[in-house]
Amino acid sequence: MTVTGNVFRNVAGNIDRAESVDTSFADLNYDRNKNVSFDGNLYNQVDNPASNPLVLKHTQNTDAAKWTVSCAPKLPFNGWAQTVEAVVANGKISTASNAAHHGMPYVGNKQGANKDQISLTWSEPVSGEVIMRVRMDDPL
């Protein structure tokens, strides 16, 4: 499914989302989403604009070996955080002694009660900022 280059505009006040699923008969099977492109859209008076892939920034101010990154409610159809395409350090990743940490974390997909979180597990407690590219589908 491709939803690109659209303008979602509401003239009667703000709405929560521009997309939804009619669950009268069934919901989506979020494990089976493939090749969903939801990008390059313009949102006016929409509180939760959706994007897939979703590019987000996470700042961890306290040292922790496991970071939890919430992707809700930014993925289309409140989808699961199923695939992480990239994790890039945005500046220095620091240890407790303020030394630079040069390792990379491993990723845990579909975390949390709603499966809309990502976990980043580092080899030691660190703090810093990362930029991530997360998908609610499996593009492969």
LINMO-V237805 format. One record per residue. RES is the residue in one letter. PHI is phi in whole degrees, -180 to 180 (999 if undefined). NEAR is the number of other ideal C-beta (glycine too) atoms within 10 Angstrom. D_LAST is the distance of its C-alpha to the last C-alpha in Angstrom with 1 decimal. Layout:
BEGIN
res;phi;near;d_last
RES;PHI;NEAR;D_LAST
RES;PHI;NEAR;D_LAST
END
This chain:
BEGIN
res;phi;near;d_last
M;999;11;14.3
T;-126;9;15.7
V;-128;18;18.7
T;-136;9;19.8
G;69;9;23.3
N;-103;12;25.2
V;-115;9;28.3
F;-103;17;28.8
R;-137;12;32.4
N;-118;12;34.8
V;-99;6;38.5
A;-107;6;39.9
G;100;6;38.9
N;-74;10;35.7
I;-120;15;33.0
D;-71;9;30.5
R;-140;16;27.2
A;-94;22;26.5
E;-120;15;23.9
S;-159;11;24.4
V;-123;12;23.8
D;-79;7;26.8
T;-98;8;26.8
S;-58;6;30.0
F;-106;5;28.4
A;-167;8;25.1
D;-95;11;22.6
L;-69;15;18.9
N;-90;7;16.9
Y;-66;19;15.0
D;-73;11;13.0
R;-108;8;11.5
N;-67;22;10.6
K;-136;9;7.7
N;50;12;7.8
V;-95;21;11.1
S;-115;16;13.1
F;-133;25;16.4
D;-149;16;18.0
G;72;10;21.3
N;-97;17;23.4
L;-113;11;27.0
Y;-119;18;28.4
N;-119;12;32.2
Q;60;13;33.8
V;-117;18;30.5
D;-69;11;30.6
N;-124;16;26.9
P;-66;17;24.8
A;-104;23;21.1
S;-151;20;18.2
N;-147;24;14.4
P;-73;21;13.5
L;-100;20;16.7
V;-103;13;18.6
L;-139;16;21.4
K;-112;10;24.2
H;-125;18;25.5
T;-112;11;29.0
Q;-108;20;30.3
N;-84;8;34.1
T;-108;8;35.1
D;-66;16;34.2
A;-153;15;31.7
A;-82;12;29.6
K;-126;13;27.1
W;-103;19;26.1
T;-113;14;24.8
V;-116;22;23.1
S;-91;15;23.2
C;-104;26;20.7
A;-78;15;22.8
P;-100;16;23.7
K;-90;20;21.5
L;-85;26;18.2
P;-57;26;18.4
F;58;18;20.1
N;52;22;20.7
G;-69;27;17.2
W;-80;24;16.2
A;-80;29;15.1
Q;-90;23;11.9
T;-136;20;10.0
V;-111;19;12.2
E;-86;12;11.1
A;-158;11;14.7
V;-135;18;18.2
V;-128;10;21.1
A;-69;16;24.8
N;-108;13;26.9
G;102;9;30.2
K;-78;13;31.7
I;-95;20;30.4
S;-112;16;33.8
T;-83;15;35.2
A;-61;11;38.1
S;-91;6;40.5
N;67;8;38.8
A;-84;11;37.6
A;-71;11;34.3
H;-103;19;31.4
H;-105;7;29.1
G;-80;10;26.6
M;-114;14;23.1
P;-84;19;22.1
Y;-103;12;19.5
V;-107;17;17.5
G;-113;15;17.8
N;-88;15;15.5
K;52;16;17.0
Q;-95;19;20.5
G;86;16;23.8
A;-62;6;25.3
N;-100;16;23.0
K;57;18;19.8
D;-111;23;19.8
Q;-123;19;20.6
I;-119;24;19.1
S;-112;17;21.3
L;-113;22;21.8
T;-110;12;24.0
W;-101;21;26.1
S;-75;11;28.5
E;-155;11;31.5
P;-63;15;32.5
V;-140;23;31.7
S;-136;19;31.8
G;151;20;30.5
E;-137;15;27.8
V;-128;21;24.1
I;-114;13;21.8
M;-124;22;18.3
R;-121;14;15.2
V;-117;27;13.9
R;-124;25;11.5
M;-98;27;12.4
D;-139;23;9.0
D;-112;13;5.6
P;-78;14;3.8
L;-93;6;0.0
END
